[in-house]
Amino acid sequence: MTIVIDSDDREGLDAALRIARLMHDKYVSTGTSHKESFGKIEFIKMLRKFMKESVNHLNDEDSDQVKSLGDMGNLRNAKRFADRMFRGER
């Protein structure tokens, strides 16, 4: 598919953007544009789960994810948890 865009046609630009988003959602949306939606209570529960898992990793001598208290809030630890949540591994 080819979309030709005329920069002087505002309605055409809006239509082209809608078409591109529809095509992206239908054919590309494999996680790169995934939008997770949740409410305040679910968010609080997720934070609690993150904290509990971090403490468990800290106390587990075989785990290398959290080696010290400083590791609990680092980006790598948070990213691992977020990746699992967004993949649906709750």
DSSP file (Angstrom, degrees, kcal/mol; ACC not computed):
  #  RESIDUE AA STRUCTURE BP1 BP2  ACC     N-H-->O    O-->H-N    N-H-->O    O-->H-N    TCO  KAPPA ALPHA  PHI   PSI    X-CA   Y-CA   Z-CA
    1    1 A M              0   0    0      0, 0.0     2,-0.5     0, 0.0     0, 0.0   0.000 360.0 360.0 360.0 138.4    0.0    0.0    0.0
    2    2 A T        -     0   0    0      2,-0.0     2,-0.5     0, 0.0     0, 0.0  -0.986 360.0-161.9-122.3 130.3    1.2    3.5   -0.8
    3    3 A I        -     0   0    0     -2,-0.5     2,-0.5     2,-0.0    13,-0.0  -0.958   6.7-155.8-112.7 122.8   -0.2    6.6    0.8
    4    4 A V        -     0   0    0     -2,-0.5     2,-0.5     2,-0.0    12,-0.0  -0.862  12.0-156.7 -98.5 128.0    0.5    9.9   -1.0
    5    5 A I        -     0   0    0     -2,-0.5     2,-0.7    11,-0.0     8,-0.0  -0.910  10.3-160.5-114.1 127.9    0.4   12.8    1.3
    6    6 A D    >   -     0   0    0     -2,-0.5     3,-2.1     3,-0.2     7,-0.2  -0.922  10.6-152.9-102.8 114.1   -0.3   16.4    0.2
    7    7 A S  T 3  S+     0   0    0     -2,-0.7    -1,-0.1     1,-0.3     6,-0.0   0.658  93.8  58.2 -65.9 -14.2    1.0   18.7    3.0
    8    8 A D  T 3  S+     0   0    0      1,-0.1     2,-0.9     2,-0.0    -1,-0.3   0.552  90.4  79.4 -88.4  -7.8   -1.6   21.4    1.9
    9    9 A D    <>  +     0   0    0     -3,-2.1     4,-2.3     1,-0.2    -3,-0.2  -0.801  54.8 178.5-105.5  93.1   -4.5   19.0    2.5
   10   10 A R  H  > S+     0   0    0     -2,-0.9     4,-2.3     1,-0.2    -1,-0.2   0.896  83.3  49.7 -62.8 -41.3   -5.1   18.9    6.3
   11   11 A E  H  > S+     0   0    0      1,-0.2     4,-2.4     2,-0.2    -1,-0.2   0.901 111.0  50.4 -64.8 -39.1   -8.1   16.6    6.0
   12   12 A G  H  > S+     0   0    0      2,-0.2     4,-2.6     1,-0.2    -2,-0.2   0.882 108.4  52.2 -64.7 -38.8   -6.0   14.3    3.8
   13   13 A L  H  X S+     0   0    0     -4,-2.3     4,-2.2    -7,-0.2    -2,-0.2   0.916 110.6  47.9 -63.0 -43.5   -3.2   14.3    6.4
   14   14 A D  H  X S+     0   0    0     -4,-2.3     4,-2.2     2,-0.2    -2,-0.2   0.916 112.9  48.3 -62.1 -43.4   -5.7   13.3    9.1
   15   15 A A  H  X S+     0   0    0     -4,-2.4     4,-2.4     2,-0.2    -2,-0.2   0.901 110.6  51.0 -65.0 -40.8   -7.1   10.6    6.9
   16   16 A A  H  X S+     0   0    0     -4,-2.6     4,-2.7     1,-0.2    -1,-0.2   0.898 109.9  50.2 -63.7 -40.5   -3.6    9.3    6.1
   17   17 A L  H  X S+     0   0    0     -4,-2.2     4,-2.5     2,-0.2    -2,-0.2   0.915 110.4  49.5 -64.6 -42.7   -2.7    9.2    9.8
   18   18 A R  H  X S+     0   0    0     -4,-2.2     4,-2.4     2,-0.2    -2,-0.2   0.919 112.6  47.7 -61.8 -43.0   -5.9    7.2   10.6
   19   19 A I  H  X S+     0   0    0     -4,-2.4     4,-2.7     2,-0.2     5,-0.2   0.927 111.3  50.2 -64.1 -45.0   -5.2    4.7    7.9
   20   20 A A  H  X S+     0   0    0     -4,-2.7     4,-2.5     1,-0.2    -2,-0.2   0.906 111.6  48.6 -61.9 -41.3   -1.5    4.3    9.0
   21   21 A R  H  X S+     0   0    0     -4,-2.5     4,-2.9     2,-0.2     5,-0.2   0.914 111.4  49.7 -65.1 -42.2   -2.6    3.7   12.6
   22   22 A L  H  X S+     0   0    0     -4,-2.4     4,-2.2     2,-0.2    -2,-0.2   0.926 112.9  46.7 -61.0 -44.7   -5.3    1.2   11.5
   23   23 A M  H  X S+     0   0    0     -4,-2.7     4,-2.8     2,-0.2     5,-0.5   0.909 113.0  49.5 -64.4 -42.0   -2.7   -0.7    9.3
   24   24 A H  H  X>S+     0   0    0     -4,-2.5     4,-2.4    -5,-0.2     5,-2.0   0.939 111.9  47.7 -62.6 -47.2   -0.2   -0.6   12.1
   25   25 A D  H  <5S+     0   0    0     -4,-2.9    -1,-0.2     3,-0.2    -2,-0.2   0.878 117.8  42.5 -61.5 -37.9   -2.7   -1.9   14.7
   26   26 A K  H  <5S+     0   0    0     -4,-2.2    -2,-0.2    -5,-0.2    -1,-0.2   0.894 130.6  18.8 -77.5 -40.3   -3.8   -4.7   12.3
   27   27 A Y  H  <5S+     0   0    0     -4,-2.8    -3,-0.2    -5,-0.2    -2,-0.2   0.661 132.4  28.7-110.6 -19.1   -0.4   -5.8   10.9
   28   28 A V  T  <5S+     0   0    0     -4,-2.4     2,-2.4    -5,-0.5     4,-0.4   0.700  77.7 111.6-115.1 -27.7    2.4   -4.7   13.2
   29   29 A S      < +     0   0    0     -5,-2.0    -1,-0.1     1,-0.2    -4,-0.1  -0.215  30.9 134.7 -61.0  76.3    0.9   -4.5   16.7
   30   30 A T  S    S-     0   0    0     -2,-2.4    -1,-0.2     4,-0.0    -5,-0.0  -0.115  93.3 -55.8-114.6  34.0    2.8   -7.4   18.2
   31   31 A G  S >  S+     0   0    0      4,-0.0     3,-0.6     0, 0.0    -2,-0.1   0.134 117.7  96.5 117.9 -20.8    3.8   -5.6   21.4
   32   32 A T  T 3  S+     0   0    0     -4,-0.4    -3,-0.1     1,-0.2    -4,-0.0   0.823 100.6  26.9 -73.6 -28.0    5.6   -2.6   20.1
   33   33 A S  T 3  S+     0   0    0     -5,-0.1    -1,-0.2    -9,-0.1     2,-0.1   0.086  88.5 144.4-118.3  23.7    2.5   -0.4   20.5
   34   34 A H    <   -     0   0    0     -3,-0.6     2,-0.6     1,-0.1    -4,-0.0  -0.404  34.2-157.4 -65.0 133.1    0.9   -2.4   23.3
   35   35 A K        -     0   0    0     -2,-0.1     2,-0.4     2,-0.0    -1,-0.1  -0.957   1.7-155.4-117.0 116.7   -1.0   -0.2   25.7
   36   36 A E        -     0   0    0     -2,-0.6     2,-0.4     2,-0.0    50,-0.0  -0.738  11.7-167.1 -89.0 134.7   -1.6   -1.6   29.2
   37   37 A S        +     0   0    0     -2,-0.4     2,-0.3     0, 0.0    -2,-0.0  -0.985  18.4 146.3-127.0 131.5   -4.6   -0.1   31.0
   38   38 A F        -     0   0    0     -2,-0.4     2,-0.1     3,-0.0    -2,-0.0  -0.985  36.7-114.2-157.7 161.2   -5.4   -0.5   34.6
   39   39 A G     >  -     0   0    0     -2,-0.3     4,-2.2     1,-0.0     5,-0.2  -0.264  40.5 -91.4 -93.4-178.5   -6.9    1.4   37.5
   40   40 A K  H  > S+     0   0    0      2,-0.2     4,-2.5     1,-0.2     5,-0.2   0.901 122.6  49.3 -62.4 -45.5   -5.5    2.7   40.8
   41   41 A I  H  > S+     0   0    0      1,-0.2     4,-2.4     2,-0.2    -1,-0.2   0.927 112.4  47.8 -63.2 -45.3   -6.2   -0.5   42.8
   42   42 A E  H  > S+     0   0    0      1,-0.2     4,-2.1     2,-0.2    -1,-0.2   0.885 111.2  52.2 -62.8 -37.5   -4.7   -2.8   40.2
   43   43 A F  H  X S+     0   0    0     -4,-2.2     4,-2.4     2,-0.2    -2,-0.2   0.921 109.0  49.4 -63.6 -44.1   -1.6   -0.5   40.0
   44   44 A I  H  X S+     0   0    0     -4,-2.5     4,-2.3     1,-0.2    -2,-0.2   0.909 110.9  50.2 -61.5 -42.4   -1.2   -0.6   43.8
   45   45 A K  H  X S+     0   0    0     -4,-2.4     4,-2.2     1,-0.2    -1,-0.2   0.885 109.8  50.9 -63.1 -37.9   -1.4   -4.4   43.7
   46   46 A M  H  X S+     0   0    0     -4,-2.1     4,-2.4     2,-0.2    -2,-0.2   0.901 109.0  50.8 -67.2 -40.5    1.2   -4.5   41.0
   47   47 A L  H  X S+     0   0    0     -4,-2.4     4,-2.5     2,-0.2    -2,-0.2   0.912 110.0  50.2 -62.0 -42.3    3.5   -2.3   43.0
   48   48 A R  H  X S+     0   0    0     -4,-2.3     4,-2.8     1,-0.2    -2,-0.2   0.915 110.1  50.2 -61.2 -42.8    3.1   -4.6   46.0
   49   49 A K  H  X S+     0   0    0     -4,-2.2     4,-2.7     1,-0.2     5,-0.2   0.914 109.7  51.0 -62.7 -42.1    3.9   -7.6   43.9
   50   50 A F  H  X S+     0   0    0     -4,-2.4     4,-2.3     2,-0.2    -2,-0.2   0.928 112.1  46.7 -59.9 -46.1    7.0   -5.9   42.5
   51   51 A M  H  X S+     0   0    0     -4,-2.5     4,-2.4     2,-0.2    -2,-0.2   0.923 113.0  48.6 -63.8 -44.5    8.2   -5.1   46.1
   52   52 A K  H  X S+     0   0    0     -4,-2.8     4,-2.5     1,-0.2    -2,-0.2   0.924 112.8  47.7 -62.0 -44.8    7.5   -8.6   47.3
   53   53 A E  H  X S+     0   0    0     -4,-2.7     4,-2.5     1,-0.2    -1,-0.2   0.896 110.7  52.0 -64.1 -39.2    9.3  -10.2   44.4
   54   54 A S  H  X S+     0   0    0     -4,-2.3     4,-2.3    -5,-0.2    -1,-0.2   0.920 110.9  47.2 -63.3 -43.1   12.3   -7.9   44.8
   55   55 A V  H  X S+     0   0    0     -4,-2.4     4,-2.3     2,-0.2    -2,-0.2   0.912 110.9  52.2 -64.2 -42.0   12.6   -8.8   48.5
   56   56 A N  H  X S+     0   0    0     -4,-2.5     4,-1.0     1,-0.2    -2,-0.2   0.909 110.7  47.6 -60.3 -42.2   12.3  -12.5   47.6
   57   57 A H  H  < S+     0   0    0     -4,-2.5     3,-0.3     1,-0.2     6,-0.3   0.889 110.5  52.7 -65.4 -38.4   15.1  -12.1   45.1
   58   58 A L  H  < S+     0   0    0     -4,-2.3    -2,-0.2     1,-0.2    -1,-0.2   0.897 112.8  43.7 -62.7 -40.3   17.2  -10.3   47.7
   59   59 A N  H  < S+     0   0    0     -4,-2.3     2,-0.7    -5,-0.1    -1,-0.2   0.600  95.6  89.5 -82.5 -11.7   16.7  -13.1   50.2
   60   60 A D    ><  -     0   0    0     -4,-1.0     3,-1.2    -3,-0.3     6,-0.2  -0.784  61.2-161.8 -91.0 112.1   17.4  -15.8   47.6
   61   61 A E  T 3  S+     0   0    0     -2,-0.7    -1,-0.2     1,-0.3    -4,-0.0   0.751  90.2  55.7 -65.0 -23.8   21.1  -16.6   47.5
   62   62 A D  T 3  S+     0   0    0     -3,-0.1     2,-0.3     2,-0.0    -1,-0.3   0.605  90.6  90.2 -84.7 -11.8   20.7  -18.4   44.1
   63   63 A S    <   -     0   0    0     -3,-1.2     0, 0.0    -6,-0.3     0, 0.0  -0.670  49.8-174.4 -88.2 137.9   19.1  -15.3   42.5
   64   64 A D        +     0   0    0     -2,-0.3     3,-0.3     1,-0.1    -1,-0.1   0.278  67.0  87.9-109.6   9.6   21.3  -12.7   40.8
   65   65 A Q  S    S+     0   0    0      1,-0.3     2,-0.5    -8,-0.1    -1,-0.1   0.909  99.9  23.5 -75.0 -42.0   18.5  -10.2   40.0
   66   66 A V        +     0   0    0     -9,-0.2    -1,-0.3    -6,-0.2    -6,-0.1  -0.933  63.8 163.2-128.3 106.5   18.7   -8.3   43.3
   67   67 A K        +     0   0    0     -2,-0.5     2,-0.3    -3,-0.3    -1,-0.1   0.694  68.4   7.3 -96.5 -22.4   22.0   -8.6   45.1
   68   68 A S  S >> S-     0   0    0      1,-0.1     3,-1.0     0, 0.0     4,-0.7  -0.926  83.2 -93.6-149.9 171.2   21.7   -5.7   47.5
   69   69 A L  H >> S+     0   0    0     -2,-0.3     3,-0.9     1,-0.3     4,-0.5   0.851 122.5  60.7 -58.8 -33.6   19.1   -3.1   48.7
   70   70 A G  H 34 S+     0   0    0      1,-0.2     3,-0.5     2,-0.2    -1,-0.3   0.801  98.4  57.2 -64.0 -29.3   20.5   -0.7   46.1
   71   71 A D  H X4 S+     0   0    0     -3,-1.0     3,-1.2     1,-0.2     6,-0.3   0.709  87.8  78.2 -73.9 -19.8   19.5   -3.2   43.3
   72   72 A M  H << S+     0   0    0     -3,-0.9    -1,-0.2    -4,-0.7    -2,-0.2   0.857 103.3  32.8 -61.5 -36.3   15.8   -3.2   44.4
   73   73 A G  T 3< S+     0   0    0     -4,-0.5    -1,-0.3    -3,-0.5    -2,-0.1   0.254  91.7 121.6-104.5  12.9   15.0    0.1   42.8
   74   74 A N  S <> S-     0   0    0     -3,-1.2     4,-2.1     1,-0.1     5,-0.2  -0.339  73.1-113.2 -78.2 162.3   17.4    0.0   39.8
   75   75 A L  H  > S+     0   0    0      1,-0.2     4,-2.8     2,-0.2     5,-0.2   0.863 112.9  56.2 -61.3 -39.9   16.2    0.2   36.2
   76   76 A R  H  > S+     0   0    0      2,-0.2     4,-2.2     1,-0.2    -1,-0.2   0.918 108.9  46.2 -62.0 -44.8   17.1   -3.4   35.3
   77   77 A N  H  > S+     0   0    0     -6,-0.3     4,-1.8     2,-0.2    -1,-0.2   0.918 115.1  46.7 -64.3 -44.2   15.0   -4.9   38.2
   78   78 A A  H  X S+     0   0    0     -4,-2.1     4,-2.8     1,-0.2    -2,-0.2   0.892 111.3  52.3 -65.2 -39.4   12.0   -2.7   37.3
   79   79 A K  H  X S+     0   0    0     -4,-2.8     4,-3.0     2,-0.2     5,-0.2   0.910 106.3  52.9 -65.5 -42.2   12.3   -3.5   33.6
   80   80 A R  H  X S+     0   0    0     -4,-2.2     4,-1.9     1,-0.2    -1,-0.2   0.936 113.4  44.0 -56.9 -46.3   12.3   -7.2   34.2
   81   81 A F  H  X S+     0   0    0     -4,-1.8     4,-2.2     2,-0.2    -2,-0.2   0.941 114.3  48.7 -64.9 -47.9    9.2   -6.9   36.2
   82   82 A A  H  X S+     0   0    0     -4,-2.8     4,-2.6     1,-0.2     5,-0.2   0.898 108.7  54.0 -60.6 -42.1    7.5   -4.6   33.8
   83   83 A D  H  X S+     0   0    0     -4,-3.0     4,-1.3     1,-0.2    -1,-0.2   0.919 110.1  47.3 -58.5 -44.2    8.4   -6.8   30.8
   84   84 A R  H  <>S+     0   0    0     -4,-1.9     5,-2.7    -5,-0.2     4,-0.4   0.904 112.2  49.4 -65.2 -40.5    6.7   -9.8   32.5
   85   85 A M  H ><5S+     0   0    0     -4,-2.2     3,-1.0     1,-0.2    -2,-0.2   0.907 111.4  48.5 -65.4 -41.7    3.6   -7.8   33.4
   86   86 A F  H 3<5S+     0   0    0     -4,-2.6    -1,-0.2     1,-0.3    -2,-0.2   0.706 107.7  55.0 -74.8 -19.1    3.2   -6.5   29.8
   87   87 A R  T 3<5S-     0   0    0     -4,-1.3    -1,-0.3    -5,-0.2    -2,-0.2   0.512 120.7-111.0 -84.9  -5.5    3.7  -10.0   28.4
   88   88 A G  T < 5S+     0   0    0     -3,-1.0     2,-1.5    -4,-0.4    -3,-0.2   0.633  73.1 139.7  87.6  14.7    0.8  -11.1   30.7
   89   89 A E      <       0   0    0     -5,-2.7    -1,-0.1     1,-0.2    -3,-0.1  -0.538 360.0 360.0 -90.4  70.1    2.9  -13.2   33.0
   90   90 A R              0   0    0     -2,-1.5    -1,-0.2    -5,-0.1    -5,-0.1   0.442 360.0 360.0 -93.7 360.0    1.2  -12.2   36.2
